[in-house]
Each structure stands twice: as C-alpha cells, then as structure tokens.
Amino acid sequence: MSASSLSWDQVVLQPPVCDAWKDIMEGAAYHLASCIVLLGYMGGSGIFGSLYIFGFLAPGYFCYALWGWLSACGLDIFVWNVLLVLICLLQLAHLAYRLRRDTIPEEFDLLYKTMYLPLQVPLEVYKEIVKCCEEQVQALVRDQNYAVEGKTPIDRLSLLLSGRVRVSQDGQFLHYVFPYQFLDSPEWESLRPSEEGTFQVTLTAETDCSFITWPRKKLYLLLRKDRYIARLFSSHLGYDISEKLYSLNEKLFAKFGLRFDIRLPSLYHVLGPASSEGESEDCEEPPPASGQADASEPPPQPPPPPPTAPRPRASRPDSDLLGEDSTSLIVEDFAELPGSFMDYVSEGEYMK
C-alpha cells in the first residue's frame, strides 16, 4: 500500500486497502492503554465524574506514549500522547483546585444542612453569608459571659453552634439558648442600623460552647446589598424571637399555672371577663328622684376617677399567687405601644 502517490479524491472515493496484515501483535503497553482509556470514558458528570475521567485518561495516554516510543518507534505517536498526558494532568490540577475552593469546614457544612438546605438556599448564597463572618468559629468556655447587661455593646449578631447558654436579668433566669439559635436576636432587632445600645440581659455559657458571629456593620452592608439574604435573615430572626417568647410563656405557665397567649388579638379573650364587669358597673341605671328615694338606699358613690387614670379592673381569683393582677400587667405592657390592641374597640376591628 503506497499512500504517497494517492490524491485526496482517490482517498475519499477509492480508499486504499491494506496489502497485508501484520503477523505479530502490538506490545502489552498498547493493550493496557486501550483498557485504561476505555475505563476512563465510563465516567459520569460533575466535578467528581471529571476527576474520574481524567484520572484514567492520563495513565492511558502515558501507556500509549510508551508504546509509541518502545514498540511502534513512532515519534509522532510519542509526542502526541505526551501532550495528551500533560493536558490531562493540568485538567486534574484545575479540578482539584475547584474542589478545594468549594469545600467548607465541617461546622459550616452541618449548619448549611440544618438551617439553609431545608429552605433550598443555593450554596453560593450560603458562601456569601459564611464569608461575612470570616469563616471563623469562636468558643466560650463554661461559665464565661458572652454579654453582660448594661455593659456589653450591641455590635454583632451571633449564632450558637454547640453547647447551651443561660440568659438572665438581674440574676433572674429567663430562658436558655440552644444550638442553631441566635444569641442576641432581640438585641439585633431592637436597634436601627444608625443606633447604638447595650445588652439588657446577661448571657452565660453553661457548657463549653462554639458560635459564629457577624460584625454588625459588615452584616448590614451585606443585607443592604443582597435582598434575598436580607429576607433570609429576617425569617430566621423572626422565628428565633418567637421561640424565645414562647419559652418565656412556658416558664410563666410552669411557675404560676396561668398560660398567656402572646398574640396581641387574643388579649381580647384575656380582657373579656374583666372588661365586661367594668362595663356593667358603668351601665348602672341612674338614681331615682330625691322624693322617691328609699330609706334603705346606700350612700352615693364617689365620683369616678379622671379620664387620665386607668380604670380599675377586677382581679382574678389567682391574683394572690401572682402578687398583682395578671390582666393589668398585660394591659400596662401593651397600652403605651402605638397601634397596639388597646387602640381598637374589638378584635375584629384590630384584624381589619
């Protein structure tokens, strides 16, 4: 078979035929290379599939280079396969770099699977959140204070990863903070970005704890830049604060046997019996004329208090346990808030 005298048309229209087949087989390196390349092309997709493919192609092409150098004695075969080996090695190095860059520490990986993966938060968005806290996990030893009431400034937001933290005020226990709860979510929500303040409670580690923290200014910049992350933090903080409120509610129930409902519209049900009694007192019939007065009529009642003073309410039967009327406590807490339930006549009007 003389290929030097064949033109392109003859190659296409009348392909050459081998004059004779070789009687000897190629060396073992050639067959080994073919098997390795076959295994390499069975890889899947993704970064791990690419690692599998190029991990097999590199030694396969290397075996082809050895076959071209030792058995086929072809310089072109050797050079091409060496180039293919180098390309595969470069691709493997690039994939290893990507894999290392995409890998996050174990604590942050567990945090992602616990809090963010159920919400289908993309991994790239989660990396922006982790980058804001500088990917650092801080520690609290037992009996160490995270914050002291009236002294520690509110300049960060922290999330507990492990351990248990006790929250107290004036030495009185309030509630615990457990893993994957924010340590200072009420303090964070109590201030605007331009305001400053200090903690009103003391947070003390009851066990060895670990947590991550976001600096306040840096986190505000991230929330202002990315609306999706801002909504994500808003939902997490709202859920965390509601859990703390319900834990306080359970604490009151366990101590006094009286469960409060922290939803403002349901204060109507708490105030209903007391308010109905007060209204019945206000709706008494006017006294009869002086000529028709009975001799056994009680002396006239003193004039009602001025409008600015709060109207007295009947105490509950168990108010002796509380030391004060529980209804009045709730009313005083919410009466001064603008837009609270006390500004409305009924629950239906509040819901409008």
JOMOCOR-V658981 format. One record per backbone hydrogen bond with DSSP energy under -1.0 kcal/mol. NH is the residue of the N-H (numbers start at 1). CO is the residue of the C=O. E is the energy in kcal/mol with one decimal. If there is no record, write none. Layout:
NH,CO,E
NH,CO,E
This chain:
11,7,-1.8
12,8,-2.0
13,9,-3.2
14,10,-1.4
31,27,-1.2
32,28,-2.6
33,29,-2.3
34,30,-1.9
35,31,-2.0
36,32,-2.3
37,33,-2.5
38,34,-1.9
39,35,-2.1
40,36,-2.2
41,37,-1.7
42,39,-1.4
43,40,-1.2
50,46,-2.1
51,47,-1.9
52,48,-2.0
53,49,-2.3
54,50,-2.5
55,51,-1.7
56,52,-1.2
57,53,-2.4
58,54,-1.8
60,56,-1.7
61,57,-2.9
62,58,-1.7
63,59,-2.0
64,60,-1.8
65,61,-2.1
66,62,-2.1
67,63,-2.2
68,64,-2.5
69,65,-1.9
70,66,-2.9
71,67,-1.8
72,67,-2.6
74,68,-2.1
78,74,-1.9
79,75,-2.7
80,76,-2.4
81,77,-1.8
82,78,-2.0
83,79,-2.2
84,80,-2.1
85,81,-2.1
86,82,-2.2
87,83,-2.3
88,84,-2.2
89,85,-2.2
90,86,-2.2
91,87,-2.2
92,88,-2.2
93,89,-2.1
94,90,-2.1
95,91,-2.3
96,92,-2.3
97,93,-2.0
98,94,-2.2
99,95,-2.4
100,96,-2.2
101,97,-2.2
102,98,-2.2
109,105,-2.2
110,106,-2.3
111,107,-1.9
112,108,-2.2
113,109,-2.0
114,110,-1.7
115,111,-2.6
117,112,-3.4
120,117,-2.0
121,116,-2.1
126,122,-2.1
127,123,-2.1
128,124,-1.3
129,125,-1.6
130,126,-2.5
131,127,-2.5
132,128,-1.4
134,131,-1.4
135,130,-1.8
136,133,-1.2
138,211,-3.0
140,209,-2.7
143,205,-3.3
144,141,-1.8
146,203,-2.9
147,203,-1.2
150,199,-4.2
151,148,-1.9
152,148,-2.2
154,197,-2.6
155,153,-1.3
157,214,-2.0
159,212,-2.6
160,181,-2.6
161,210,-2.9
162,210,-1.7
165,177,-2.1
166,204,-3.7
167,175,-2.5
168,202,-2.3
169,172,-2.3
172,169,-2.1
174,167,-3.0
175,167,-1.1
177,165,-2.5
180,160,-3.9
183,158,-2.2
188,184,-2.0
189,185,-2.2
190,186,-1.2
195,192,-1.6
199,152,-2.3
202,168,-3.2
203,147,-1.9
204,166,-2.6
205,144,-2.4
206,164,-2.4
207,164,-1.1
209,140,-3.3
210,162,-1.5
211,138,-2.5
212,159,-2.1
214,157,-3.2
216,155,-2.2
219,215,-2.5
220,216,-2.3
221,217,-1.9
222,218,-1.7
223,219,-2.6
224,220,-2.2
225,221,-1.7
226,222,-2.4
230,226,-1.6
231,227,-2.4
232,228,-2.0
233,229,-2.6
234,230,-2.2
235,231,-2.2
236,232,-2.1
237,233,-2.9
238,234,-2.3
239,235,-2.2
240,236,-2.3
241,237,-2.6
242,238,-2.1
243,239,-1.9
244,240,-1.8
245,241,-2.3
246,242,-2.3
247,243,-1.9
248,244,-1.9
249,245,-2.1
250,246,-2.5
251,247,-1.7
252,248,-2.1
253,249,-2.1
254,250,-2.4
255,251,-1.6
256,252,-2.9
257,253,-1.8
267,264,-2.0
268,265,-1.5
269,266,-1.1
270,266,-1.0
271,267,-2.8
275,271,-3.0
276,272,-2.4
277,273,-1.8
278,274,-2.1
279,275,-2.4
280,276,-1.9
281,277,-1.5
282,278,-1.5
283,279,-1.5
297,294,-1.3
309,306,-1.1
319,316,-1.8
321,318,-1.0
322,318,-1.0
323,319,-1.8
329,325,-1.6
330,326,-1.8
331,327,-2.4
332,328,-2.7
333,329,-1.7
334,330,-1.6
335,331,-2.3
340,337,-1.4
343,340,-1.5
344,341,-1.8
350,346,-1.7
351,347,-2.2
352,348,-1.1
